[in-house]
Amino acid sequence: MRKKVLIVENDRELLNIYKIRLEQAGFNVFTAQDGLTGIKKALENLPDLILLDLAMPEADGKDFLSIFQISKNIKDTPIIIVSNYSPDHVELTDFKDQIVDYLVKIEFTPKEIANKVINFFQQ
């Protein structure tokens, strides 16, 4: 069965790059451009991994994580954070059990970020 990945990213261009790369690698990909839609898609599709931006309009990544943490069906789903914020400037200790990686966007190309997702499943 194909692994399911949810991408929660408000930058449409980045979202499409990640989506295309992951679909080419054989993943079933779902997308959302804000945290509330992301939670809805996560509950509907029960992904195997979530790629999550922190800075988004309406409901940001921290809002997503807060709702995510109390959602019984998805709370154990691993998350890779992809953000413009350095991890030193973001308080995420309440969510450390779910976060398997934290990537600063400026340090990686979109292709490298997609490859991190692919590599997660090859471990």
N, C-alpha and C positions, 0 to 999 in steps of 0.2 A: 504494500500500500504506500502511495506517495505521501511524503511528509508534508504537513501543512504549516505555512509560515504566514503570520499576520504582520504587515508593515504599517506602522502608524507614523506618518510623516506628512507635514503640511506643505512641504516644497514639492509641487507636482512633478517637476523635472527629476529630482532625486528619487521620488517614489517610483516613477516609471522606469528609471534606470535599474533600481534594485529589483523591481518586479520582473522586468524582461530577463535580467541575468539569472534570477532564481528560477523562473519558469523554464529557461533554457537548460538549467541544471536538473530539471525534473521535479521541482517542487510545485505543490498546489498553493497558489499565493492569493491572499486576500488583502485588501488595502483599506485604509481610513486616513482622513486628513485632519482629524481632531480626536481628542481623548474619548469623548462620549461615543462617537461612532466606533472608535476602536474597541471599547468595551462591548458594545452591541455585537460587533463582528466576532469578537473573541468568544462570547457566549453562544453565538449561533454556530460557529465553525470549530470550536475547541482546537486551536492551533497547537502544534508541537513546539513552536518557538515564536517569540514576538520580537520584532525589531522596532524599537521605540525611540522617537525623538522626544526631547523634553520641552522644547520651546514651540508651542502651538497656540493658535487662537482658541477661544471658547473654553475648552478643557485641555490643559497642558499635560505633559508627561507625568508630573507629580499627582495631578488629579486622577489620571488614568491609574497610576500605581495604588492610590488610596482606595479606589473603587475595586480594582483588581484584587487587592489583598483580602477583601471580604467576600469575594465571589467564589463560592465553594468549588464550582466546576472548573475554574481556570487558575486558582490562586497558586498552584504548584508549577505552572507553565514557565519554563526558563525565558528570560528576557535579556536581549542585548540592547543596551542604551547606545544611541547614536546622537551626539549633541554638539552644539557649538560651545557649550560650557565645559570648562575643565572640571574633572571630578572633585578637585579641591574646593570648588566654589558651590557645590551642590550637596545638600544633606540628604543622603539616601540610605542611611544605616537601618531604617525600619524595613527596608526592602532587600537587604543584602542577600537573603536566602534565594530570592528569585533571579537576581541580576547575575548573569554568568560572564558578562563582559561589558566594558564601558569604553566606547570609542569616541574620540574627539574628531569631528568631521574634517577639520583642517589638516589633520595628520594622516588621513586616508583618502584615497580616491573612492568614488562610488563602487567601482569594480572590486577594490580591496575589501570594502565593507561587505559586499555580497559574498565574496570568497570566505569571509569570517563566518558567515551563516553556513555556507556549504561545509566548511571545515568543522564546525560544531557537531554536525551529524556524522562526521567520519571519525570522531574520537572514540 
